[in-house]
Each structure stands twice: as structure tokens, then as C-alpha cells.
Amino acid sequence: MPARTSASRAVVVSLGGSVLLTGDDDRAYLERLAELLHRIGAELPLVVTTGGGRTAREYIRLGRELGLTEVELDELGIDVTRLHARLLAARLGPPTPAHPPVTIAQAVHELPGGSPVVLGGTEPGHTTDGVAALLAVRLRAARLVNATDVDGIYDRDPRADPRARRVPRLRWPEFREAVHAAASGEAGQNFLFDRLGADTLARAGIPLLVVAGRDLENLEAAIRGRPFAGSRVE
């Protein structure tokens, strides 16, 4: 196995909660995912953020019915993302920190001795996609890989319209326009990528790769910067 060197550029992976827990053989998927991340993390600096998915959305839905504020709803969602991070970090084992960082600064500090580092959300108003983007900028990452429950960016919702067409390459201006039109910033919203993340990556010129998170062979190709099936924004 190639040794990780100081010249290796970091890669950040935003792993959607909808990919982590689907009810479809989650144990086998998490075991294979952990093995993959452990192997890659030994070769290059790797940070993984974990989303909240449907579990977080269910807590947020109930909290909204109970009259909680948007900040309180965000905090509920953050707790779920951190639980997912704890689960994945525990399965990874050393050198991944057993207690996931709770801030971007802590994640950056842990990375030199703990790749891959796994963390959830950090503060209200920031989705884990946004956290991943901020980390990518802090680390001067080579790329950010967004592992989702769809296999790329489409011109319309592929789950609702069979005529939807995957767009393999986009430029930042058109992607940002689409993200801003679709995202309201409301806690628990389900969208491809958030506004903070898109704006942050665009300003820094860091490529965004969107892939199906359960296709681990393809996910590895994207992380390593090899040809992959999905979409690329740059």
C-alpha cells in the first residue's frame, strides 16, 4: 500500500444520511464503506462529513409540529449527524478519532494523525454539505466528493420524472443558480447541495464531484481523482 506523504492533497467526502441508512443491508454497506475509507485514508488525507438523512428530517418534522425554532430544529439535525459520525468512526477504528470533532478547526487539527477524520454538523445554519465545503477550503483540498442517493446532477428530479437527463459537467455559475433557486435554507430541507457549500467551493475553485454513494467502486474512483460515473462541477 502506498504511504501517505506530506505532498498529498486532501480530499473531502460529504456522505449523505440518505446513503448511510436506507434499511437495505445497511450493516454490509457500512462495513464495506469503512474498509474503503480506512484504506484510502492511509494513502491520502481524507475527511468525511455524515448527513442526517431521513432520521434527522423525522426529528425536525416532529420538532416543527411542537413549535421549536429553526435554530432548535437545526440543532436536532446536528445531533443526528453526529450520531452517524460516531457510528462510522467507531467502525473505522484507529487512527480515526473515536470522538468525532465538533468544529472545522478541530477536524483540521486531527487530520495529520487521524486520517480519515469523520464528523457531523457543526452549528445551526450549516448543513454537512456546507461543513464539507468549508473544510475543503481550509484544507486546500483537491476535490469535494458528494456521495448521494442519486448518481449525479440531473436537469430535473430523476425520482419523479423518467425523462430526467444526467448532466455530466457543469460550470459553477449555472450550478449556483440552480442551487439558489431550489434551496430555502429551512431546517431539514432535502436538496442536492446547499447554497453555502456551492458558493464556498465556487469562490475557491475547488471541483465538486457528485456520485451515487452506494456504488463503492465508483465512489473510490471519484475520491482518487480517476474517471467516474456521475457529475462534475468546476
TATACOR-V405457 format. One record per residue. N is the residue number from 1. RES is the residue in one letter. SS is DSSP state (A for helix, B for strand, O for the rest). NEAR is the number of other ideal C-beta (glycine too) atoms within 8 Angstrom. Layout:
N_RES_SS_NEAR / N_RES_SS_NEAR
This chain:
1_M_O_5 / 2_P_O_4 / 3_A_O_5 / 4_R_O_9 / 5_T_O_5 / 6_S_O_3 / 7_A_O_4 / 8_S_O_9 / 9_R_O_9 / 10_A_O_14 / 11_V_B_15 / 12_V_B_17 / 13_V_B_15 / 14_S_B_17 / 15_L_B_13 / 16_G_O_13 / 17_G_A_16 / 18_S_A_12 / 19_V_A_13 / 20_L_A_14 / 21_L_O_10 / 22_T_O_10 / 23_G_O_4 / 24_D_O_5 / 25_D_O_5 / 26_D_A_10 / 27_R_A_6 / 28_A_A_7 / 29_Y_A_11 / 30_L_A_12 / 31_E_A_9 / 32_R_A_9 / 33_L_A_10 / 34_A_A_11 / 35_E_A_8 / 36_L_A_11 / 37_L_A_14 / 38_H_A_12 / 39_R_A_9 / 40_I_A_13 / 41_G_A_14 / 42_A_O_8 / 43_E_O_10 / 44_L_O_11 / 45_P_O_13 / 46_L_B_15 / 47_V_B_18 / 48_V_B_14 / 49_T_B_19 / 50_T_B_14 / 51_G_O_17 / 52_G_O_14 / 53_G_A_14 / 54_R_A_8 / 55_T_A_11 / 56_A_A_15 / 57_R_A_12 / 58_E_A_8 / 59_Y_A_11 / 60_I_A_13 / 61_R_A_9 / 62_L_A_8 / 63_G_A_11 / 64_R_A_11 / 65_E_A_6 / 66_L_O_6 / 67_G_O_4 / 68_L_O_8 / 69_T_O_5 / 70_E_A_8 / 71_V_A_7 / 72_E_A_9 / 73_L_A_14 / 74_D_A_12 / 75_E_A_9 / 76_L_A_14 / 77_G_A_16 / 78_I_A_14 / 79_D_A_8 / 80_V_A_15 / 81_T_A_17 / 82_R_A_13 / 83_L_A_9 / 84_H_A_17 / 85_A_A_14 / 86_R_A_10 / 87_L_A_9 / 88_L_A_17 / 89_A_A_13 / 90_A_A_8 / 91_R_A_9 / 92_L_A_12 / 93_G_O_6 / 94_P_O_4 / 95_P_O_7 / 96_T_O_14 / 97_P_O_11 / 98_A_O_6 / 99_H_O_5 / 100_P_O_12 / 101_P_O_11 / 102_V_O_7 / 103_T_O_7 / 104_I_A_11 / 105_A_A_6 / 106_Q_A_10 / 107_A_A_13 / 108_V_A_10 / 109_H_A_7 / 110_E_A_11 / 111_L_A_13 / 112_P_A_6 / 113_G_A_5 / 114_G_A_10 / 115_S_O_14 / 116_P_O_13 / 117_V_B_15 / 118_V_B_14 / 119_L_B_16 / 120_G_O_15 / 121_G_O_14 / 122_T_O_10 / 123_E_O_6 / 124_P_O_8 / 125_G_O_6 / 126_H_O_11 / 127_T_O_10 / 128_T_A_14 / 129_D_A_14 / 130_G_A_12 / 131_V_A_15 / 132_A_A_16 / 133_A_A_17 / 134_L_A_12 / 135_L_A_15 / 136_A_A_16 / 137_V_A_12 / 138_R_A_8 / 139_L_A_12 / 140_R_O_6 / 141_A_O_13 / 142_A_O_8 / 143_R_B_13 / 144_L_B_17 / 145_V_B_13 / 146_N_B_14 / 147_A_B_12 / 148_T_B_12 / 149_D_O_9 / 150_V_O_10 / 151_D_O_8 / 152_G_O_13 / 153_I_O_10 / 154_Y_B_11 / 155_D_O_5 / 156_R_O_9 / 157_D_O_7 / 158_P_O_10 / 159_R_O_4 / 160_A_O_6 / 161_D_O_7 / 162_P_O_4 / 163_R_O_5 / 164_A_O_11 / 165_R_O_7 / 166_R_B_10 / 167_V_O_10 / 168_P_O_7 / 169_R_B_8 / 170_L_B_10 / 171_R_O_8 / 172_W_A_11 / 173_P_A_7 / 174_E_A_8 / 175_F_A_15 / 176_R_A_12 / 177_E_A_8 / 178_A_A_8 / 179_V_A_14 / 180_H_A_9 / 181_A_A_6 / 182_A_A_7 / 183_A_O_10 / 184_S_O_4 / 185_G_O_6 / 186_E_O_6 / 187_A_O_10 / 188_G_O_11 / 189_Q_O_8 / 190_N_O_5 / 191_F_O_8 / 192_L_O_9 / 193_F_O_11 / 194_D_O_11 / 195_R_A_10 / 196_L_A_13 / 197_G_A_16 / 198_A_A_16 / 199_D_A_9 / 200_T_A_13 / 201_L_A_17 / 202_A_A_11 / 203_R_A_6 / 204_A_A_8 / 205_G_O_6 / 206_I_O_12 / 207_P_B_10 / 208_L_B_15 / 209_L_B_14 / 210_V_B_14 / 211_V_B_17 / 212_A_B_14 / 213_G_O_11 / 214_R_O_8 / 215_D_O_10 / 216_L_A_9 / 217_E_A_6 / 218_N_A_12 / 219_L_A_15 / 220_E_A_10 / 221_A_A_10 / 222_A_A_14 / 223_I_A_11 / 224_R_A_7 / 225_G_O_7 / 226_R_O_6 / 227_P_O_3 / 228_F_O_9 / 229_A_O_8 / 230_G_O_13 / 231_S_B_12 / 232_R_B_11 / 233_V_B_14 / 234_E_O_8
